[in-house]
Amino acid sequence: MTEAFTDRKEEHLKRLVELGIALSAEHDIDKLLEKLLLGAKAITNADGGTLYLVGEDDELHFSFVHNDVLNISMGGTTGKEIPFFPLKMYDPETGEPNHDSVATHTALTGEIVNIPDVYDVKKFDFSGAKKFDKEMNYRSKSFLTVPLKNHQKEVIGVLQLINSHNTGADIIPFSQDSQKYAEALASQSAISIDNQRLVLSQRHVMESFIEVIAQAIDSKSPYTGAHCQRVPIIVKMLALSACVSDEGIFKDFDPSEDEWYTLHLASWLHDCGKVTTPEYVVDKATKLETIHNRIHEIRTRFEVLYRDAEIEYYKKRLAGGDKEALTKKFQERIKKLRTDYVFISECNIGGFLSDDKIERIRQIGKQTWTRHFDRTLGLSWGENDNIKDNLPPPPPVEERLLEDRLEHIFGGYNRGEIYNLSVKTGTLTTEERNKVNNHIVQTIEMLGCLPFPKAIKQVPEYAGAHHERVDGKGYPNGLKREEMSIPARIMAIADIFEALTSTDRPYKTPKTLSETIKIMASMKKDGHIDPELFDLFLKTGVHEQYAEQYMKDFQIDEVDIEQYLD
């Protein structure tokens, strides 16, 4: 054994180790495939080769093709599309395995095939290679075809090298050492490819699951529609604008791949805590709504009072009373009942309620009607258990038209009729509003229970800050601007913008683009949202980009952004 041969062998082994380390460290599959082929080509001194991957369709797909002599490089990260059709591993008509092609044979059997000269081989069909040679003025000779086997010994791809050379540049057969080097590289690469596929598969499953959760939350309530699906779109648009900008706080904003992925997950998961919010609270469009709008129960009581007044009128008429006086009194009573019911119905709709209106609700509620049926019948076990210590008197009994009963208080909520009708702003009681706000606490707790890898551990922070305010008056943690990352502040703007422009919330009129920007400008002024981010939102036209794609035509109008910029 000559000294030169020993040195060459040591050099090959050193290079093999270096390639193995490089392949293990590579996370990009396209780059990994290139490193495999180019490394195998170099260590076996080959002209070039082809790398195939086995598809789910049982076909060998060209992934990377390279040849130094012909100056060809396609697939991988080259950006050049490979124009060749996949190789079928099975006959599409008979289903028989295809052993005519050496590449498919290796994929099917897992065998290494080392051919000194393809023109002398009859076992495999090399007509394609010969045709290629003729067109390209090339001579395909020695072939080394090696399977890529994963840890389960499944063939996931094929490495095919062509035309090994000696030191004199003559084409020679691939040596046994070259075959071993190529086999070692293929084995290590197959495991790396399989690991990367597993990581990508897990990521895909995770993303799909997250999107399913988000869609379920949106589907749970017709009033939130596609909120969880649209917020990520706005988040990405604004984050990209911040990334491109070199002004102010955005000068050093350059998220890594993991940070982009973190923001992506957080934007999809920002409202996951809503799965714990009762539907009737999320969907509460009127003050008396629970599972249904209880205004109908109250209307029925007004109907009873109407009929009681009518019966009383006719009874007194039959008893010989003064017709004119009785008729006038009856009409006044009916008019008052109608007026009172209209007022109560209007109060049931969200809006601002003054103190004098709240007092009028109480006075109307003091009217009485006679109940003739037992209201403890037909109740569930839970409802009966709730009133067991405060049973209502048996009928017939006079009851108030509107009541706040002890049994109205349960499960952390007060469903009292006067209590709910007296809500000053909107439709939610204090308890219900706290429950809605609590969805962000639930979001943080739910995400905090998930073992996010270190690279994406900020998902809970990004997702949990979209109701914080830059002046520290937000919730749940009262964070100030300097305590929130840029992605967290982006989440807040995206959440507000989507909510204001949404057209699938029956309890509110969708805002036009100009109305939305005016409201958000006020929020900027009041210390609610980040001023620099909001200015960037306007200056880069994110509001217009989103509007063009996702808002209704009637919502899109002109916005003079200059009046809102600092």
C-alpha positions in Angstrom: 0.0 0.0 0.0 1.6 3.3 -1.2 1.9 6.4 1.0 -0.1 8.3 -1.6 -2.9 5.7 -1.5 -3.0 5.9 2.3 -3.1 9.7 2.3 -5.9 9.6 -0.2 -7.9 7.1 1.9 -7.4 9.2 5.0 -8.5 12.3 3.1 -11.6 10.5 1.9 -12.4 9.3 5.5 -11.9 12.8 6.8 -14.2 14.2 4.1 -16.8 11.5 4.9 -16.8 12.6 8.6 -17.1 16.2 7.7 -20.0 15.5 5.3 -21.7 13.4 7.9 -21.5 16.3 10.4 -22.8 18.8 7.8 -25.7 16.5 6.8 -26.7 16.0 10.4 -26.7 19.8 11.1 -28.7 20.7 8.0 -32.4 21.4 8.6 -33.4 22.4 5.0 -34.3 19.3 3.1 -33.4 20.8 -0.3 -30.0 21.9 0.9 -29.5 18.5 2.6 -30.2 16.7 -0.7 -27.7 18.9 -2.5 -25.0 18.3 0.1 -25.6 14.6 -0.2 -25.3 14.4 -4.0 -22.4 16.9 -4.3 -20.6 15.3 -1.4 -21.0 11.8 -2.8 -20.0 13.0 -6.2 -16.8 14.6 -4.8 -15.8 11.6 -2.6 -16.3 9.1 -5.4 -14.8 11.5 -8.0 -17.9 11.2 -10.2 -19.1 13.5 -13.0 -22.4 13.9 -11.3 -25.6 12.1 -10.5 -29.3 12.2 -9.7 -31.1 12.1 -6.3 -34.6 10.6 -6.3 -37.2 10.5 -3.5 -39.9 8.0 -3.1 -43.3 9.7 -3.2 -46.6 8.5 -1.6 -47.7 7.7 -5.1 -45.0 4.9 -5.3 -43.1 6.9 -7.9 -39.4 8.0 -7.8 -39.4 11.8 -8.1 -36.4 13.7 -9.4 -35.2 15.9 -6.5 -31.7 17.1 -7.6 -29.7 16.5 -10.8 -26.1 17.7 -11.2 -23.4 17.1 -13.8 -20.1 19.0 -13.9 -19.1 17.9 -17.5 -22.5 19.0 -19.0 -22.8 22.0 -16.6 -26.2 20.8 -15.5 -27.7 21.6 -12.1 -31.5 21.3 -11.5 -33.8 21.0 -8.6 -32.9 21.5 -4.9 -32.2 25.2 -4.2 -31.2 26.0 -7.8 -34.7 27.3 -8.7 -34.5 25.4 -11.9 -37.4 22.9 -12.4 -36.5 19.4 -13.4 -38.4 18.6 -16.6 -38.3 14.8 -16.2 -41.4 12.7 -15.3 -41.2 10.6 -12.1 -40.2 6.9 -12.6 -43.0 4.5 -11.9 -42.1 1.8 -9.4 -45.1 -0.3 -10.5 -46.8 -0.9 -13.8 -49.9 1.2 -13.8 -51.9 -1.5 -15.6 -50.7 -4.8 -14.1 -49.4 -3.5 -10.8 -46.2 -5.5 -11.3 -43.0 -4.1 -9.9 -40.8 -2.2 -12.4 -37.3 -3.7 -12.4 -36.4 -2.4 -15.8 -35.0 0.8 -14.4 -32.0 0.4 -12.2 -33.2 3.3 -10.0 -36.7 1.7 -9.4 -35.1 -1.7 -9.0 -32.9 -0.3 -6.2 -36.0 1.4 -4.6 -38.0 -1.8 -4.7 -35.2 -4.2 -3.5 -33.0 -2.0 -1.4 -30.0 -3.4 -3.3 -26.9 -1.4 -4.3 -26.2 -1.8 -8.0 -22.7 -1.0 -9.3 -22.4 -1.2 -13.1 -19.0 -0.7 -14.8 -20.5 0.1 -18.2 -24.2 0.5 -18.8 -23.7 -0.2 -22.6 -22.7 -3.8 -21.7 -25.8 -4.4 -19.4 -28.9 -6.1 -20.6 -30.6 -6.6 -17.2 -31.7 -3.0 -17.1 -33.2 -0.7 -19.7 -30.7 2.2 -20.3 -32.3 3.3 -23.6 -33.1 6.7 -21.9 -29.5 7.2 -20.9 -28.3 6.2 -24.4 -30.7 8.7 -26.0 -29.5 11.4 -23.6 -25.9 10.6 -24.5 -26.7 11.0 -28.2 -28.5 14.3 -27.7 -25.9 15.8 -25.4 -22.7 14.3 -27.0 -22.0 12.5 -23.7 -20.9 9.0 -22.7 -22.6 7.4 -19.8 -20.5 4.6 -18.5 -20.1 3.6 -14.9 -23.2 3.8 -12.6 -23.5 3.4 -8.9 -27.1 3.3 -7.6 -27.5 3.3 -3.8 -30.7 3.1 -1.7 -31.5 5.7 1.0 -32.9 3.7 3.9 -34.4 5.2 7.0 -34.2 3.8 10.6 -37.0 1.4 9.8 -35.0 0.0 6.8 -37.6 1.5 4.4 -36.2 2.9 1.1 -37.1 6.6 1.0 -34.9 7.6 -1.9 -32.2 6.6 -4.4 -28.8 8.1 -4.9 -27.4 7.5 -8.4 -23.8 8.5 -9.3 -22.4 8.4 -12.8 -18.9 8.1 -14.3 -16.2 7.8 -11.7 -12.8 9.0 -12.7 -9.2 8.0 -11.8 -6.4 10.5 -11.3 -5.8 10.5 -15.0 -9.4 11.6 -15.7 -10.3 8.3 -17.3 -13.8 6.9 -16.6 -13.5 3.9 -14.4 -15.9 1.6 -12.5 -16.9 2.8 -9.0 -14.5 1.1 -6.6 -15.6 -0.9 -3.5 -14.3 1.9 -1.3 -16.3 4.5 -3.3 -19.3 2.2 -3.0 -18.8 2.1 0.8 -18.4 5.8 1.1 -21.6 6.4 -1.0 -23.5 3.9 1.1 -22.4 5.5 4.3 -23.4 8.9 3.1 -26.7 7.6 1.8 -27.5 5.9 5.1 -26.7 9.0 7.2 -28.6 11.2 4.8 -31.7 9.0 4.8 -31.9 9.3 8.6 -31.5 13.0 8.4 -34.1 13.3 5.7 -36.5 11.1 7.7 -35.9 13.2 10.8 -36.6 16.4 8.9 -39.7 14.9 7.4 -40.8 13.8 10.9 -40.2 17.3 12.2 -42.2 18.8 9.2 -44.9 16.2 9.7 -45.2 17.1 13.4 -45.3 20.8 12.6 -47.9 20.2 10.0 -50.0 18.2 12.4 -49.6 20.9 15.0 -50.5 23.7 12.6 -53.5 21.7 11.3 -54.7 21.1 14.9 -54.3 24.7 15.8 -56.3 25.8 12.7 -59.0 23.2 13.6 -59.2 24.7 17.1 -59.4 28.2 15.7 -62.1 27.3 13.2 -64.1 25.5 15.9 -64.0 28.7 18.0 -65.2 30.7 15.1 -67.9 28.2 14.3 -69.0 28.1 17.9 -70.4 31.6 17.6 -71.9 33.2 14.5 -70.9 36.5 16.1 -67.1 35.9 15.8 -67.2 34.4 12.4 -63.7 34.0 10.9 -62.0 36.2 13.5 -59.4 33.6 14.5 -58.6 33.0 10.8 -58.3 36.7 9.8 -56.2 38.0 12.6 -53.2 36.0 11.5 -53.5 37.6 8.0 -53.3 41.1 9.5 -50.5 40.1 11.9 -48.4 38.8 9.0 -49.0 41.9 6.9 -48.0 44.3 9.7 -45.1 42.2 10.8 -43.7 42.1 7.2 -44.0 45.9 7.1 -42.2 46.3 10.4 -39.5 43.9 9.1 -38.9 46.0 5.9 -38.9 49.3 7.8 -35.7 50.7 9.1 -37.3 53.6 11.1 -37.4 53.9 14.9 -38.2 50.8 16.8 -38.3 48.7 13.6 -34.6 49.3 12.7 -33.5 46.1 14.5 -36.7 44.1 14.0 -35.6 41.1 11.9 -37.4 38.0 13.1 -35.7 34.6 12.6 -37.4 31.7 11.1 -38.4 30.4 14.5 -39.7 33.9 15.6 -41.9 34.0 12.5 -43.2 30.6 13.3 -43.8 31.7 16.9 -45.8 34.7 15.7 -47.8 32.5 13.2 -48.8 30.1 16.0 -49.6 32.9 18.4 -51.9 34.7 16.0 -53.9 31.5 15.3 -54.1 30.7 19.1 -54.7 34.2 20.5 -58.4 33.4 21.3 -58.1 29.7 22.1 -59.3 30.6 25.7 -62.8 31.3 24.2 -63.5 27.6 24.2 -64.2 28.1 27.9 -66.6 31.0 27.4 -70.3 30.0 27.4 -71.9 30.4 24.1 -74.8 32.5 25.5 -72.2 35.0 26.8 -70.2 35.2 23.6 -73.5 35.4 21.6 -75.4 37.7 24.0 -77.0 40.2 21.6 -79.7 41.4 24.1 -79.6 41.9 27.8 -82.1 39.2 28.6 -80.6 36.6 26.3 -79.3 33.3 27.8 -79.8 30.3 25.6 -82.8 32.2 24.2 -84.0 35.8 24.5 -86.1 36.0 27.7 -88.0 39.1 26.5 -90.6 36.6 25.2 -91.3 35.4 28.8 -91.8 39.0 29.9 -94.0 39.7 26.9 -96.2 36.8 27.9 -96.6 38.4 31.4 -97.7 41.7 29.7 -100.1 39.6 27.6 -101.5 38.2 30.9 -101.9 41.7 32.3 -103.7 42.8 29.2 -106.1 40.0 29.4 -106.6 40.5 33.1 -107.5 44.2 32.4 -109.8 43.1 29.6 -111.6 40.5 31.8 -111.9 43.0 34.7 -113.4 45.6 32.3 -116.1 43.2 31.0 -116.9 41.9 34.5 -117.5 45.4 35.7 -119.6 46.2 32.6 -121.7 43.1 33.3 -122.1 44.2 36.9 -123.7 47.4 35.7 -120.7 49.8 35.9 -120.4 53.0 34.0 -119.5 52.1 30.4 -117.8 55.4 29.5 -115.7 55.6 32.7 -114.8 51.9 32.5 -113.8 52.2 28.8 -111.6 55.2 29.4 -109.9 53.5 32.3 -109.4 50.3 30.3 -107.9 52.2 27.3 -105.6 54.1 29.6 -104.4 50.8 31.2 -103.8 49.1 27.8 -102.0 52.2 26.5 -99.7 52.1 29.6 -99.0 48.4 29.2 -98.1 48.9 25.5 -95.9 51.9 26.3 -94.2 50.0 29.2 -93.6 47.0 27.1 -92.1 49.0 24.2 -89.8 50.7 26.8 -88.7 47.4 28.3 -88.1 46.0 24.9 -85.9 49.0 23.9 -83.9 48.6 27.1 -83.3 45.0 26.2 -81.2 46.2 23.3 -77.7 47.2 24.0 -76.8 50.9 24.3 -76.4 53.5 27.0 -78.9 53.5 29.7 -79.4 56.5 32.0 -80.2 56.4 35.7 -83.8 57.6 35.2 -84.5 54.8 32.7 -83.1 52.3 35.2 -85.5 53.7 37.8 -88.4 53.4 35.4 -87.5 49.7 34.8 -87.8 49.1 38.6 -91.2 50.9 38.8 -92.6 48.9 35.8 -91.3 45.8 37.4 -93.3 46.4 40.6 -96.6 45.7 38.8 -98.0 42.3 39.8 -99.7 39.5 38.0 -101.3 36.3 39.3 -99.5 33.0 38.7 -101.9 30.0 38.7 -99.4 27.2 37.9 -96.6 25.6 39.9 -93.3 26.9 38.6 -91.3 24.2 40.3 -92.6 21.6 37.8 -90.7 20.5 34.7 -87.4 21.6 36.1 -84.1 19.8 35.7 -82.4 18.3 38.7 -79.9 21.3 38.8 -82.7 23.9 38.6 -84.6 22.2 41.5 -81.4 21.9 43.5 -80.9 25.6 43.0 -84.3 26.6 44.5 -84.5 23.9 47.2 -83.8 26.4 50.0 -86.0 29.0 48.6 -89.1 27.3 47.2 -91.7 29.7 45.7 -95.2 29.8 47.3 -97.8 27.5 45.8 -100.3 29.0 43.3 -102.4 31.1 43.1 -99.9 33.8 44.1 -99.2 37.3 43.0 -95.7 37.9 41.5 -94.0 41.0 40.2 -93.8 41.6 36.5 -90.0 41.8 36.6 -88.0 40.0 39.3 -84.5 39.4 40.5 -84.8 36.1 42.3 -82.3 34.2 44.3 -82.4 31.3 41.9 -81.3 33.7 39.1 -77.9 33.7 40.8 -75.9 30.5 40.0 -72.8 29.3 38.2 -71.2 32.7 38.8 -73.8 34.6 36.9 -76.8 36.8 37.9 -79.7 36.3 35.5 -82.0 38.6 37.4 -84.4 40.3 35.0 -84.1 43.8 36.4 -80.4 43.3 37.0 -79.8 42.5 33.3 -82.2 45.1 31.9 -80.4 47.7 34.0 -77.0 47.1 32.3 -75.8 50.7 31.5 -73.7 50.0 28.4 -73.9 47.1 26.0 -75.7 43.8 26.8 -73.2 42.1 29.2 -73.4 42.2 33.0 -70.3 42.7 35.0 -69.9 39.0 35.6 -70.4 38.2 31.9 -68.0 40.9 30.8 -65.4 39.5 33.3 -66.0 36.1 31.8 -65.4 37.4 28.3 -62.3 39.2 29.4 -61.2 36.1 31.2 -60.8 34.3 27.9 -57.4 35.9 27.6 -56.4 34.5 31.1 -57.6 31.1 29.9 -55.6 31.5 26.7 -52.4 32.2 28.7 -53.1 29.3 31.1 -53.9 26.8 28.3 -50.8 27.8 26.3 -48.7 27.8 29.4 -49.6 24.1 29.9 -48.2 23.2 26.5 -44.5 22.2 26.4 -43.4 24.6 23.6 -39.8 24.0 22.5 -37.3 26.7 23.5 -37.3 28.1 19.9 -41.0 29.0 20.1 -41.5 29.4 23.9 -42.9 33.0 23.4 -46.2 31.8 21.9 -48.0 32.4 25.2 -46.5 35.9 25.5 -47.5 37.0 22.0 -50.9 35.4 22.1 -51.7 36.6 25.6 -51.0 40.3 25.2 -53.6 41.3 22.6 -55.8 43.0 25.2 -53.0 44.8 26.9 -52.7 48.6 26.4 -49.5 50.5 25.9 -50.5 52.8 28.8 -50.7 49.8 31.2 -54.5 49.9 31.6 -55.2 46.7 29.7 -55.7 43.2 30.9 -54.9 40.7 32.2 -51.5 41.9 33.4 -51.6 45.6 32.9 -48.4 45.6 30.9 -47.0 48.9 29.6 -45.5 49.5 26.1 -41.9 48.8 27.2 -42.9 45.5 28.8 -44.4 44.2 25.5 -42.5 42.9 22.5 -43.2 44.3 19.0 -45.0 41.0 18.0 -47.3 41.3 21.1 -48.2 44.9 20.2 -48.8 43.9 16.6 -51.3 41.3 17.9 -53.3 44.0 19.6 -53.7 46.1 16.5 -54.6 43.2 14.3 -57.3 42.0 16.8 -58.9 45.4 17.1 -58.9 46.1 13.3 -60.5 42.8 12.5 -63.1 43.1 15.2 -64.1 46.6 14.0 -64.3 45.7 10.3 -66.0 42.3 10.7 -69.3 41.9 9.0 -70.4 38.7 10.7 -71.3 40.1 14.1 -75.1 40.7 14.2 -74.9 42.7 17.5 -73.1 45.6 15.8 -72.9 47.4 12.5 -69.7 46.7 10.5 -67.5 49.8 10.4 -66.3 51.4 7.2 -62.5 51.7 6.6 -62.5 55.4 7.5 -64.7 54.9 10.6 -62.3 52.1 11.8 -59.2 54.1 11.3 -60.8 57.1 13.1 -61.7 54.9 16.1 -58.2 53.4 16.1 -56.6 56.8 15.9 -58.5 57.8 19.0 -57.3 54.6 20.7 -53.7 55.6 19.7 -54.2 59.0 21.3 -55.7 57.5 24.5 -52.7 55.2 25.0 -54.5 52.0 23.9 -52.4 50.9 21.0 -48.8 51.4 20.0 -48.5 54.8 18.1 -45.5 53.8 16.0 -47.0 50.5 14.9 -50.3 52.2 14.1 -48.5 54.9 12.0 -46.7 52.1 10.2 -50.0 50.3 9.7 -51.3 53.4 7.8 -48.1 54.5 6.0 -47.5 51.0 4.5 -51.1 50.6 3.5 -51.8 47.5 5.4 -55.3 48.7 6.1 -55.9 49.0 2.3 -54.3 45.7 1.4 -56.5 43.9 3.9 -59.6 45.9 2.9 -59.2 45.0 -0.8 -59.1 41.3 0.0 -61.4 40.8 2.9 -63.8 43.7 3.4 -67.1 44.3 1.7 -67.3 46.9 -1.1 -69.7 49.1 0.9 -67.1 49.3 3.7 -64.2 50.5 1.6 -63.9 54.3 1.4 -61.3 56.9 1.2 -59.1 57.5 4.3 -56.9 60.6 4.7 -54.2 59.1 6.8 -52.2 62.3 7.1 -54.6 63.6 9.8 -53.9 60.5 12.0 -50.1 60.4 11.6 -47.7 61.8 14.2 
